[in-house]
Amino acid sequence: MKDKKQTPINLPNGFLLGAATSSHQVEGNNTNNDWWHYEQQDRVPRSGRGPDHWHRYEEDYRLAKQIGLNAMRISIEWSRIEPREGKVDVAAIAHYKRELQYMKSQGLTRMVTLWHFTLPQWFAKQGGFAKRRNVKHFANYAKLIAQELGDEIDLWNTINEPEVYTYMSSLRGLWPPFRKNPLRGLWLFFNLAAAHRAAYQAIKTVLPHAQISIAKNNVYNEPFRSDSWLDRLAVNFTDWYGNYLFLNLVKNQLDFIGLNYYFYHSLTLGFAGLQQKNLDGPKSDMGWRTFPEGIYHLIMELHRRYNKPIYITENGIANARDDMRQDFIREHLEWCDKAIEEGADVKGYFYWSLIDNYEWADGYDRKFGLIEINYETQERTIRPSAEIFKQIKKSS
Ligand code: IFM
């Protein structure tokens, strides 16, 4: 790797440098979804008012612009739009329209995710995405958003991290609805693919030129022993089901690829089964090993397999001390730059996250934000690491 601090990053003209958030993690008081429901039972930490982005989005987007970003990825909260089955809340639609228009006024390109883990409670009660017959509700919602807000959306994600959701909700049972049931997980996985396809068609009937994808979490897997056929088998198998199976199910309904990158695994297969090794090295406050080079390999593999434009829809680090974030971002962007030089059509990078937020079962303890939130006073403070975006703009 070249000297990190000296290397100019040559991002192409029009490259989107942005940050991401999701509705339940930042808005506060999303009282009509399944997470909120379980939060009141203390099955997961309470999200409460959180960073109150619902009322403070103007300040947050002004800060986004101030730190040098030109794009934002947000999600729309389905349970606000349709708090009860078939009942559309026009005030919520009007709110998102104002928010999206405000983003534009700040020079921010708008990528919107339709579903980021939280289900309207009425939909969850009917079995959520685990029931194939429910997919139509999601397609109806997608069509409604296309009709009502389509003019204000530049890039679309239907769903976020389908395999993470499947794993956490139905294989590990740590997220709502806390079912540890592999068969349910299997249905969920395939139904989420069907939900994406149906939503894609629904949006296109309204907006034929809409650019639509999903945000897919891919893990960079390496064999622990490169000369071991068993370790290579472990990697090939894990790549197949974890990284590419879902993408293959929806590849004809993707106008670009959205890549979320957080994880590097060094795998070995032996008498003890499948294991992760090489766990030493820099780690985030989540305990996740950081490995910037992995983003390059994942991009090149996506480029080879699908040959479509790629956006990094998420990449970020929980780092309360803010002593790793700047190098983390710089190094990931350097590896993106290398992938671009080698022919991959990478069009944008969204850091997770713009502001500190609700990290699901980990609550508010994890600090991913470029902007620190004081949850008592709601004061926003730009972290020193956010300076990186201005430096990159100057050097590109
Ligand atoms: O906070 C999450 C987000 O909701 C989905 N992608 C990973 C982030 C960090 O864990």
Residues whose N, C-alpha, C, O or C-beta is under 5 A from the ligand:
A	BS01	IFM	none
